Amino acid sequence: MSSKRRCNFSLFLIIGIFSCSENDYSKQEYVLEVSDRKEFIIGQGGLTTEGYYIVFLDSAKSKGTIYNEIAHSLDSIFISADSAWSKDGEIMETEGPYGVGTVFTYFSTPKINMFINSQKFFRQNVQTKEVSRKFLQEYGVFGDLKYPSIAISGASREFTGLDKKDNTGYFDYDFENRIKVIGYSVERDSMFILPVALDSSRFYNARFKVRYKGLILGGGEEPQLSVIGDNLVVSYPSFNDILVYNLNSGLQNTYTFESKFFPSQKRRPENYREEVDSGELLWDWQEAWNNQVRFGSISFIKDMNVYVRSVKGEENAALFLELFDSNFKKISELSLSEVNLDLSTTYFNTKYGLFFRAKEQPVEEVMYYYNVNLVRNK
């Protein structure tokens, strides 16, 4: 890769931290260190700086794959200390023994690539590229439903719901006012319902889903699932609870936090109803909903032994990073927006820090990003 196309990142910006809420964060243990803007050199197979792309990194978090929805390929991604780049993968067929259909998300194991949409699973053999496929009702955990579907969270660019110890992936299942977790074993090609008690009542009372002229708009508020160590860690986009379920013992705890910088949950319109006949009213509602707080998924920074979560604030779109210790006690709230207004709301966790995509993307063949690191405050 040409040095001409790399960004100089030798300068770092360190910000001081402010006092936070009723909890005393005035003596912050951490500060943020943010790189200059870097270049992610993308391949030539149709991957662009716009659109939504799922990333899956290996255990070293320095390389992996990225699904290219334009070319319908699984491209390789490489991350170094000063740049990142992708290499085009083979374009996948859509039919036949090597065919992969519509992809909403995916993850990889040493032997199998799993491509998934809301109603169908595609198992691709890593070596032979042969594909087998099943509709969800074929797995036998959805009763008599003819067309069951799972919810695919779009809040994170990194698939985090995979337990790499036993190659089990976890997904949300939203049906009849119950939100559940479905487990999928890659080794056995089988599904099961995980007995974790998600807060269905609060979830349904804090989401925006409206029918207008036969169309359902809104949604996308399903719990975000991360497997970290022996725990399934759940973050709800619409409210600030964090649920921790131990995959070995079956025990779970829920943690609730307060902040003076953003509300603890979204608020529905005062006259909210699930069906409207006014497109203008629906537009106003949806715009107001999207301008409210939104909580991201949970990541773990191993070197610091802390959990982190990004939070988008209210209308000014201020962006924050919450920090939690190993017992999920909240220890810091750091303002990402005070560091750099060009940071977008999503990131993935790499060996070299949190990889935040830049909001501004001037050219198509390069994707700009920033690395954000935690540094202990001296």
Steps between C-alpha positions, in 0.01 A plus 500: 500500500633836399621730779347783303155374595564467871407764753749643742375401842794585719324782679245417766238708669446439869202653668427562862189352651213683660310425819206268442157476660431414861765232490833670553694469175702815569814296563499307176725197470508518120532753220445456129780490245383548141708461186504732205270392218620182330426334169331166454601408143209301360514250217368551151213249513218742571553573871429870552524741788121508532265224602502252784769235528540230763855427618624184667851508652713209615612452860808718446269782380744607230344326198173342398229534239242753390181422308484704181128532432552671163720229349346222718843385607685433823804727484808474721583788734843580649578751775843632594616771738473772236240390244248239391416348164281236341563237234220398266352156555330280244152610396255245640232339289139536612364162383614140478741301719721807552221753529456744789182709502423833667735572791401708805793391718767231513772346713786259443641191671814312394298260281172679424389847388142572610298747289168595652184693422182526704359167375784291356847369597774422246792275606803542275788254528815713528710260291263372231266807492202264478185639663211338684195701601202478733190704570455577869189283537716198414686533831199398709505768773227733368192280551245500219609833350535473124719808460690575821768767486782617722589862566835616363637792698652770282664700775850361478726444199671210675318171559548450874241233583728197438639280775830394341561232763223277364407684177149596612338816366221692675209695349184682610157345444207742520156335509164558675628766739794291615860571408720192531852384416549222245826303506641334189767228522719494190643158588156335532312724254226532762310772686381542857334767717741639758323539839604860552225731628516810281288793616215450250266746671743791494619410152150515349413816693814678380504433129360681196309285251213654303281372216420744217308396187589135548870569565666461838760768571743523788642207694872430516493525880569132567749413775865495396679180596871463578675185621790603723678222687235278661231768484233605255483879549180672384460871427164650405515786244197680647587492871813481709473160672778245453415133557779250567417130462761239593498231231641239743291554814183645347505784756425854387519854634361828367679832552340845464696825478433872514662793322457876498616516136232282339162354599461144623261403219315615191155657528205426273288789369225599744229400251682186381297224340601196297312600183463842339346637180718811474837474330597845627426402860695180461798689356498743795481212745780307336729803478443578869561134589827482305625819669476342843757307700620162371718248684754290312622145549754392762869440425783393727848658493721223631814708567303734726263237643200726431173472312398789275180618333444789262197722558349751257354792691199717421438735207851643482614139434771522765686171523623347826694194612391328823757294692419216742734295718508119508200498738299737275535793731495817290833678542508768229308694239726647233391745232604377157347809339732729694789306351385496139165587342581281199455173692197298386281309743629149430836333542667163522759384747851442357848426632587866444199656671136569424468546123250788450390570145518870412176682421659686212594275205626722214609230249372154413816293487609590854305461822618739771509397865652580840644280773383584852699362795467518877800619697531496877491849642826585675 
